[in-house]
């Protein structure tokens, strides 16, 4: 039945919400399964599935599929949205653990201040990088993109991303080592 996905996408591009309903009925199960495999939590998987179909609606005029089925597009969207959600959840839980430890008084105040100062040193080191190097660091280190994915996003080559990321990391490491040598 996916042969008529092209027709449904055409209707969707025209703003036909019933076409979205048909696609949702057709593909919600495999999208949910992929979402659950990505985030490993029922509530997060349900929310992620809804986010994917919302994204389909928002991008309805720009969606391009290869072949006759919209399912591959949906599964790729789940993958990327799921990776973003996992990174967000990891950051949130790490921040929460740090905050709770500090609030509980379990951490030594001097260590807390030293840790915060070290973070400031790292942030200042990153701020010294050029805009392209900062973008590469953001895409590859923070967002977890591969060199190839970052190269596509930045419209450059894999080698440029790899080399510039190596130099950016070395620069930040050198600043961290200098700080630790002075302070530690």
Wavefront OBJ file of the C-alpha trace (Angstrom):
o trace
v 0.000 0.000 0.000
v 2.866 2.491 0.298
v 2.515 3.256 -3.408
v -0.020 5.918 -2.542
v 2.341 7.604 -0.011
v 3.330 9.973 -2.804
v -0.296 10.981 -3.261
v -0.680 11.390 0.506
v 2.420 13.588 0.641
v 0.971 15.692 -2.159
v -2.247 16.135 -0.189
v -0.220 16.816 2.952
v 1.730 19.562 1.166
v -1.615 21.166 0.331
v -2.459 21.240 4.056
v -4.770 18.208 4.117
v -4.678 17.038 7.754
v -6.563 13.852 6.869
v -3.513 12.750 4.844
v -1.436 13.084 8.006
v -3.989 10.961 9.849
v -3.711 8.227 7.225
v 0.084 8.285 7.414
v -0.090 8.211 11.210
v -2.406 5.183 11.173
v -0.182 3.463 8.641
v 3.213 4.117 10.238
v 2.739 4.925 13.933
v 3.650 1.394 15.052
v 7.007 1.116 13.282
v 7.825 4.714 14.215
v 6.978 3.998 17.859
v 9.082 0.814 17.797
v 12.078 2.739 16.464
v 11.475 5.523 18.982
v 11.355 3.057 21.862
v 14.564 1.388 20.682
v 16.184 4.825 20.595
v 15.090 6.288 23.940
v 14.182 3.094 25.874
v 11.283 4.707 27.727
v 7.595 4.378 26.878
v 6.634 7.981 27.695
v 9.655 9.350 25.810
v 8.975 7.015 22.865
v 5.343 8.151 22.670
v 6.383 11.795 22.806
v 9.118 11.202 20.238
v 6.645 9.505 17.897
v 4.316 12.508 18.183
v 7.254 14.848 17.557
v 8.123 12.986 14.338
v 4.621 13.317 12.932
v 4.523 16.961 14.022
v 7.822 17.474 12.189
v 6.323 15.810 9.107
v 3.439 18.279 9.267
v 5.733 21.278 9.750
v 8.002 20.246 6.859
v 5.180 18.949 4.658
v 6.072 21.261 1.762
v 9.776 20.341 1.847
v 9.715 16.572 2.444
v 11.392 14.617 -0.311
v 11.236 10.849 -0.321
v 13.143 8.397 -2.440
v 11.012 5.526 -3.574
v 7.348 5.220 -2.846
v 7.241 5.097 0.972
v 7.473 7.864 3.540
v 8.538 5.348 6.221
v 12.322 5.746 5.685
v 11.966 9.519 6.125
v 10.005 8.980 9.349
v 12.565 6.499 10.711
v 15.481 8.817 9.977
v 13.594 11.650 11.694
v 13.059 9.388 14.736
v 16.756 8.602 14.800
v 17.860 12.234 14.820
v 15.176 13.497 17.182
v 15.879 10.531 19.466
v 19.609 11.253 19.573
v 18.844 14.862 20.454
v 16.467 13.758 23.216
v 19.026 11.320 24.670
v 21.699 14.026 24.740
v 19.263 16.445 26.373
v 18.266 13.868 29.002
v 21.902 13.034 29.760
v 22.791 16.697 30.178
v 19.740 17.311 32.342
v 20.450 14.327 34.601
v 24.149 15.264 34.903
v 23.235 18.849 35.793
v 20.650 17.594 38.263
v 23.155 15.292 39.980
v 25.696 18.108 40.282
v 23.081 20.492 41.650
v 21.823 17.935 44.187
v 25.339 17.150 45.386
v 26.073 20.846 45.819
v 22.764 21.532 47.559
v 23.196 18.578 49.893
v 26.457 20.066 51.063
v 28.194 16.823 50.190
v 30.765 18.570 48.053
v 33.627 20.594 49.388
v 32.980 24.306 48.659
v 36.564 24.775 47.454
v 36.143 21.911 44.973
v 32.878 23.392 43.727
v 34.541 26.758 43.107
v 37.550 25.099 41.453
v 35.267 23.002 39.246
v 33.267 26.046 38.189
v 36.451 27.981 37.462
v 37.768 25.083 35.358
v 34.506 25.113 33.356
v 34.977 28.856 32.804
v 38.520 28.216 31.535
v 37.229 25.610 29.071
v 34.420 27.912 27.914
v 36.911 30.771 27.428
v 39.180 28.436 25.470
v 36.301 27.457 23.194
v 35.318 31.106 22.786
v 38.841 31.845 21.471
v 38.341 29.398 18.602
v 37.202 30.674 15.233
v 33.522 30.397 14.343
v 34.027 27.384 12.067
v 36.029 25.516 14.696
v 33.388 26.302 17.348
v 30.676 25.049 14.979
v 32.594 21.834 14.305
v 33.176 21.316 18.032
v 29.468 21.904 18.701
v 28.326 19.500 15.985
v 30.797 16.679 16.641
v 31.402 16.854 20.386
v 28.186 18.284 21.809
v 25.620 17.054 19.287
v 27.446 13.816 18.503
v 27.416 14.090 14.714
v 29.929 12.107 12.701
v 32.588 13.932 10.714
v 30.642 13.182 7.549
v 27.347 14.516 8.979
v 29.076 17.676 10.232
v 30.764 18.133 6.854
v 27.413 17.942 5.081
v 25.843 20.407 7.495
v 28.762 22.838 7.126
v 29.118 22.231 3.386
v 32.746 21.205 3.620
v 34.743 17.990 3.413
v 35.159 15.158 5.894
v 38.919 15.847 6.010
v 38.410 19.526 6.874
v 36.099 18.608 9.760
v 38.490 15.915 11.041
v 41.559 18.167 10.872
v 39.936 21.267 12.323
v 38.316 19.275 15.132
v 41.702 17.770 15.998
v 43.289 21.212 16.192
v 40.355 22.625 18.207
v 40.546 19.776 20.716
v 44.317 20.190 21.020
v 43.894 23.910 21.700
v 41.279 23.327 24.404
v 43.400 20.521 25.929
v 46.434 22.822 26.020
v 44.456 25.536 27.829
v 43.104 22.952 30.284
v 46.581 21.552 30.890
v 47.984 25.047 31.433
v 45.236 25.777 33.955
v 45.731 22.483 35.759
v 49.494 22.997 35.777
v 49.066 26.418 37.385
v 46.243 25.491 39.720
v 46.707 21.799 40.405
l 1 2 3 4 5 6 7 8 9 10 11 12 13 14 15 16 17 18 19 20 21 22 23 24 25 26 27 28 29 30 31 32 33 34 35 36 37 38 39 40 41 42 43 44 45 46 47 48 49 50 51 52 53 54 55 56 57 58 59 60 61 62 63 64 65 66 67 68 69 70 71 72 73 74 75 76 77 78 79 80 81 82 83 84 85 86 87 88 89 90 91 92 93 94 95 96 97 98 99 100 101 102 103 104 105 106 107 108 109 110 111 112 113 114 115 116 117 118 119 120 121 122 123 124 125 126 127 128 129 130 131 132 133 134 135 136 137 138 139 140 141 142 143 144 145 146 147 148 149 150 151 152 153 154 155 156 157 158 159 160 161 162 163 164 165 166 167 168 169 170 171 172 173 174 175 176 177 178 179 180 181 182 183 184
